[in-house]
Each structure stands twice: as structure tokens, then as C-alpha cells.
């Protein structure tokens, strides 16, 4: 099959040494004539010529007459042999037979150099490979480089873990700067360009063709190392190739082959365990990557699973010769460590995410120029934080006294609330302080519960008295610096000029309404300052053609989060989504559906509360106000009662926004911003005149008219002006940006900076005010223990404020932490009785019952009066059934001991007879016993809740459902004879709906993950 080709008689002088240390046969596997001619020319250009060339015709239709290809070889006095590669036969399958038929060298090493028609060896490659093939070396591999760009590496040996996971190092495409030249030994090497020691190859019986190309190469090198014959990488020898897709990224078939090779070479006792490990690790890792929206990487991992179940591995174990001169443990240094493999997976998962096309990255290189100290974001955050710290000096001064309880004042109502309590308030069908209510709660409670749980895990804050209060206090203190940073990041959508963006972000957080939002604890407004720039930028990107879908989902999620405390922004997001659905193309319609559905679906049962009270769409957490009489001009310039006098600075910002509309250039976004600004102006001027409700009885200023907060419209108005300036700065006509006229770009940057700093200085001098102070529980520890213990008792807190009196029932249930529009409800009988008792205690009225009896009936164990006068103390002391416990921090506490409870401590749930009254232990809020509770013999069961509560609760005696009697102000039940156990429970409000709401959230979070970046075919070709 191998035929010698006669050499020409006119051979030129040979460049071989007179006493060659080795005989080299170059095996050239020819697939096409053009490539074969080029590789033969590269062989003739070697500074150390091969001794013979074996041309293997592997073309599908054959090479035909090869005399013209081999003529230059004959002229170089090189022996030429030819053969053919049979149909559908791989070179690794017939290479042992071809090598066996080659003439043997009389002296020195007998080496075989395998090349293909796509290889282009550099002139020094063979000489350096031969020099490296000394004693103890079985295989020597060159450095494979990219033919188009030789400075980029393709492969340097094969790198795998001991379990067969392919971890290329260096990765294909890495720039060669000599950083990998120290890597000498490898576990195996690819066949192309490989210099093989013939004795080693025959001793190993060649490749195992059943393991495939990659698996066969890996198996051969592995066995060579076990036989004591090294596989060395020769970095100074280079062979150029055109990289294949499998070399850029290992194919599924190569991954399976590598796994099978590893199972073949594993110890017979550990091979089954290794197969199980390959199966489980590939399955778990693959599914995890799919969940993380890396489907390509997940498919790569899952592709290895069949290798663990392939029975051909058993045949390979019997076939492959593996001399055991080197112990398996001695090869550990040649494998990639599991830690490095895991790190590569993480790095690939991160680097596989491209920047969303909607987020403009064109200024990224400019932003990084000069380092962090020249970066405007650093100075923006420092300046915003400094101005905020200066303005918040009164707030932070209060927090230094006690940081674990949060703040109270303004729109912050204060109170004790833990993560578990907030979750129960959202999940259960009855919630709230006092007598409670059945209305659904905002999903914001779930977010606040999660953040409260996180705070409770932090060192130093784990024992916080009110973790939720700490979360809200942190938001108040840090909102404006964070808002400046988010505004900076979001502004990239509108402009690439970083200093203009920094000036706009600073102006965003130094306005009077922003300062009032901090000073009055308006949580909804503060969250709007933080999230509104990101949402606005995302909505703009959703209208662009090439925005990633995941970016739109993230925008919808941020908008939904803001809508939980300011529902009007959810309405705006839905409207924008419907607009895209009606007028957009297919891609924009998909984004429109997402924007329209996400806030609606994730609102869950809270929609019922909004439907029952539509006025709440215009309010939110801290977004209500009493009617004000501020003139319209002052409102339009950002002024509100109690705010800093920033009139002229705000006017400057608005004027810049108006001037920006006059800058020539096509900018539809500017006119959209102008329209949004007009909406904000209409809100600002109309909000004080639109009465949405009234303050409830028992609260401060009872009966006062409640309106939406005008400052929210002022924030939107200023933000629209800033967007107009940003868009104008990025689209100035070329004649203004030509040589010598780029100074025009300084106008918006300098103008905004001056206005922002001026406004910030005025706000700092005025400060955020001293309306916020550290919250302190007015109850003494004994009252808190009674409320949070088995008794589930309440405390009546009474405060004389001016000419009126406010009161509230405080138990273990958390109340509203931030003021919102009160839900419309009619007073319950118990509420009227308590109001009459309070009036009777303070000498403002008379009642038919003793106040102590009324309080005991409502489960009130303690009465706390805040800053009582001496006359009020004497009146309460004179009331039967109340005994003073003491005074502390301006409050005086009395214990309630009534004949109604037989002089025992009142509790939420009691069983009684004509002579006895015993407390029943409770575990949850609003008398929930969390299962059956043993009780003594009794006639009646009394629960200190409202009668409306009884319509939703299930009260059972020995498993039998009881019905409440209607002749009492509190639910009372007649117990059957010989009752041993009772239970009180009320289920979740709309549990299936909330479960669907949770599943929708999980789906949205999954869709919001950045998708795996797929290389465009044109980009792949360019590479």
C-alpha cells in the first residue's frame, strides 16, 4: 500500500546534518490539493527538513495526479511515500498500520510528525520539536496558533480534570504574550502537529479509535504518561491552523469522548463511582445553568451524561494497553484541579452575558479613561453623600442615641415589627393593630419582611427592637446618595457625556421636594427618587428595536416594586405597555405585554383593596398630605410648606429644560419628556385641591381632609427637565461640536452643576428638619411581655395632643409603619366602647361601664398615658380596677385588674364560668392558637376581637365548629359540656391567588436574568 516515489537526480544540497540524531517521517493527511500544496511548501521551508514524507490521500474524490505537488519535495532530496485513506476511515484508525510499514531508522530516534492539509508549521517548528524529543519523551506537541493572527493561541496540549471535564488552558483566542511558555508537561496533546516517538506509539498499540478523535488523543497521552513517556509542550515550536468550532468551544461529542477516556483510564474499583459522579454532577450543573439562563452551557454539561452510561467504555478498558510504570497519583499535577474547573464554569457563566444592546456602551471606554479619581461617579456620590449628611444632621444625631428601633415623625408612624410579623400581616386574612381589618395588604410588606430578616442577621443589628424600623431608617438616611448613583447609571440611556450626566444626577437629588421627602420620612417618594431614573430609562429602551427582553422584564420588576408603595407608577407602566402592544412591532408588542402584565399580576389580591378604594392609586407610603394653600407659582417652582427656599435654583433647572427643547436636531424623546413634565406640573397644581379622604378618629388631626402629596409631581417635573437637557447635550448639531466650538457642551454641564450645588447648599443650610426622631416603644417591658407572650394582651396608649386626644391599641401585631390613605371602615362596637372609656378616664365624658371592665373585655392589660398632667393622673388613679405601676420617659403606666377577669391579667382569649376566668394561651396574631389548646372546664369562650373577625375565624371545641353569640361587643362562644380543647384559627387571605403570585414572581425573576450571549455568525467569521 505504501509506494516510494523516485527522487530527482538533480537534487539540491540537503540542509540535514551529516549525523542526524533522529529520523523524522512527516505524515501529511491530505484533504484537498490547495491545502496539501501549502503544507508541503511549509515542510520544505523548515530549517530542519524531514527525512521522508508520507502523503496520505484522504480527499473524498482523491487528489488525482500528485506529481506536481511532490516535484519540489523530490528536488529537496526527501524520500516520498504515498498511500490512500480508505472511505470513512479515520486517520487514527489506520495510523498504527501506516507507521508499522514505514522503514525503520538505523540509528537514533525514529520519529513521526503528523500534519494535515490545514496545518502550516512555522520554519523552526520541526527542529525545535526534535530538540525537545529527548530521552523519556513519548509525544511532543507544538503550540497551535491562528493562521489569520499568529499572535492568538488555539491549543497548547489538552487540559482536562481527572473526571474528564474539558477545561482548555489557554482558551482559544488568547493573545500569546509568552505567559504560557512555562507550561511544559501536559496529560495529552492533539494529533495535528504532534511529533510521535515510534517506539512509544507501537508499545501503546496506537490510538483507540472507539474513543473518537479527542478521546483517542486524550487516551493516548494518558497511557503514554502512565508508561513513563512524557507528553511535552514545546512553546517555541508553532504550527498555524484555521481554528474549528470545536477548538474554539469544545463540542458535545468531544466532551463525551473526554469523559469516556477518563472512565477508561480510571481504576477498576473507582470507575463505577466516577461514572456516578459524572452522571450526577453533569445533571445538577446542567440544570443549574439552564435555570440561570445559560442554556448553551447547560447543554454542554448535560451532553456528558451519556458518556457515564456508554458500554463501549468497557471495551476500551480491555483494548488499550496501559503500562503502569508511573502511579496514577503521580499524574495529579497534570490535571486541572476541581477548584479551577468550578472557577472556569463561574467565569464562563459571567462572561457569557453580553451587555444588553439597549444599554448603550459606547461611552464605556471614555468613562474608564483616567482611572477612578477622574471618574465623575466617585465625586458625584461623595458630594451627594456629603450634602445629605450635612442636611440630615438632626436625623443622624437622633440615630446615634438608638439605631435599633428606627425613626418616627412626619409620615413615619414607628412601631415594632419583625420579619415574621410582617409576613403574617401579608399572608393571613386578618391583620393590623387594634381590632384589625380584613383588607389585603401591599406586597411591599413581603419585601420589607425580607429586608428585615437580612437586617436581623447582620452583626450588631441582630437584636434590633424593630428590624423593619431599622430598614426604613436606613432608606431615609441613604436614599439620596443611592438615588444619585442610580440616576447616573440610568442617564447613559439619554447621553454619553459623563459630566453632564453627573450634573443631572446631582440636580436630581438636591431639590426641595427631595429634601422634604427625607425630612418627613416619605418612603414612597424616596423609593421613587431611587428607582424612577432606572424605570424611565428602561421604558425608553423598551421602545428601541434591539433591547434585550430581559432588560424589559427587569424594568417591569422595578416598576412593580415602586408601585407597591406608589401605585400610580404601576398604572403608568401598564399604560406604556399597552401603548407598545397597540403600535409596536412583534418585538415591541412582546415587551408591551410584559410591561402591562407584570405590575398587574404581581399585585396579587392587593388589587381588590385598590378596586375597593380607587383613591389609593394616587397615594402610597408617605404620599398623602393635608390640604395646603401654597400659591400655584411657588408649587410650580418646587416649593412646599416647610421646605428649603430653592425657588430660583429650581427655576434655573426648569429653564435649562425649556431651552433644551429649542436645540435643533431630531429628538422625539425630548418632546415626550416635555409631555411627562406637563403631567407632573398638573399633578403639582391639582393635588392640593383633590380631597381623597379624611384622617380617621383616634389619629392626629381627626377628620382633616387628605390629599395626594404635591411633591411627587414636582419630582417628575424636575426629572423631565433633566432628561430634556441630557438628550439635547447628546444631539447637538455638528456645527456646534466642530473644532473650537465644543465649549457649547459645557453649557448644560456647568449650568446644571451650578444650579444643583446652589440648591444643595440652600437645602444643607435649611437642613432636613428635626421632625424625625428615634422611635421608642411607649410600653414598659411588662406590657410588651404580656403582648408577645401566651396572653396576647394589648396595651392602650393614650396621648393628649393639644385640644384633642389620640389613642391606639398596641399588641403583638404590627401596625402601619408609614402613613397611607386610611381604609374606609365603620367603627366596631368595641371601638366605640374604648373611645367612651378613654373619655371617661380623662374626665371628658361619662360611660355606663367601668373603664377597667371595658379594657379587660378588649384584652387590654395595661394603660399607658403619654405626658399626662397631674390632674389626669389623679383621675386615672381614682378609676376602679386600675393600679399605677410607675412613670418612665414621660409616660405613666397602669395595670388593668377587673372583676370581669377575676382580678387576673386580661388576655386575648379566655374561658370562664360564673366564678372563674382563665386565660387561654395563644401563639399567633389576633388570637390564633396555632392548633388545639387544653382548657379547664368552662361554660363560655371569650375572644377580645371585633365581631367582624368572627366572620372569618374558625373557632372549634374538641374539633366541633362553634358559632359566635351576637349579644356581646366581642365574640363569645358557648362551650359544649366536657370540652377539653379549643382552637382558634383563620386562614390565609386568597391563598391560591398568593401562591400564583409567588410563582409569577419566580418566573419574572428568571426571565429577568441576563440571557446567554450568542456570538453572531458574522462575528464568528471575523474571529
Secondary structure, 3 states (H helix, E strand, C coil): CCEEECCCCCCCCCCCCCCCCEEEEEEEEECCHHHHHHHHHHHHCCCCCCCEEEEEECCCCCCCCCHHHHHHHHHCCCEEEEEECCCCCCHHHHHHHHHHCCCCCCCCEEEEEEEECCCEECCCHHHHHHHHCCCCEEEEEEEEEECCCCCEEEECCECECCCCCECCCCCCCCECCCCCCCCCECCECCCCCCEEEHHHHHHCCCCCHHHHHHHHHHHHHHHHHHCCCEEEEEEEEEEEECCCHHHHCCCHHHHHHHHHHHHHHCCCCCHHHHHHHHHHHHHHHHHHHHHCCCHHHHHHHHCCHHHHCCCHHHHHHHHCCCCCCCCHHHHHHHCCCHHHHHHHHHHHHHHCCCCCCCCCCCCHHHHHCCCHHHCHHHHHHHHHHHHHHHHCHHHHHHHCCCCCCCEEECCECCCCCCHHHHHHHHHECCECCCCCECCCCCCHHHHHHHHHHHHHHCCCCCCCCCHHHHHHHHHHHHHHHHHHHHHHHHHHHCCCCHHHHHHHHHHHHCCHHHHHHHHCCCHHHHHHHHHHHHHHHHHHHHCCCCCCHHHHHHHHHHHHHHHCCCHHHHHHHHHHHHHHHHHCCHHHHHHHHHHHHHHHHHHCCHHHHHHHCHHHHHCCCCCEEECCCCCHHHHHCCCCCCCCCCHHHHHHHHHHHHHHHCCCCCCHHHHHHHHHHHHHHHHHHHHCCCEEEECCCCCCCCCCEEEECCHHHHHHHHHHHHHHHHHHHHCCCHHHCCCCCHHHHHHHHHHHHHHHHHHHHHHHHHCCCCCCEECCCCCCHHHHHHHHCCCCCEEEEEEEECCEEEEEEECCCCCCCECCCCCCCCCCHHHHHHHHHHHHHCCCCCCCCCHHHHHHHCCEEEEEEECCCHHHHHHHHCCCCEEEEEEECCEEEEEECCHHHCCCCCCCEEEECCCCEEECCCCCCCCCCCCCEECCCCCEEEECCCHHHHCCCEEEECCEECCCECCCCCEEEECCCCCCEEEEECCECCHHHHHHHHHHHHHHHHHHCCCCCCCCHHHHHHC
